[in-house]
Amino acid sequence: MKICVDLVKCQLHGQCAIAAPKLFSFGEDGKLQWVEQPDESARREAEEAADVCPEQAITIED
């Protein structure tokens, strides 16, 4: 599984970090950080983060 974030679409709302804090966070510089290739056990959290993104900037690839 690979998490992809379209940084052009992303408006830094932070809903992904709320939905999946183990996978998404903000660095000290305010930029979004994420785990690009999490373990398969994190799929549910990753899909939830993608679902709640207001800009639909997150996709999950297999």
Secondary structure as GFF3:
##gff-version 3
##sequence-region A 1 62
A	DSSP	beta_strand	2	5	.	.	.	ID=ss1
A	DSSP	alpha_helix	15	19	.	.	.	ID=ss2
A	DSSP	beta_strand	24	26	.	.	.	ID=ss3
A	DSSP	beta_strand	32	34	.	.	.	ID=ss4
A	DSSP	three_ten_helix	40	42	.	.	.	ID=ss5
A	DSSP	alpha_helix	43	52	.	.	.	ID=ss6
A	DSSP	beta_strand	58	61	.	.	.	ID=ss7
###
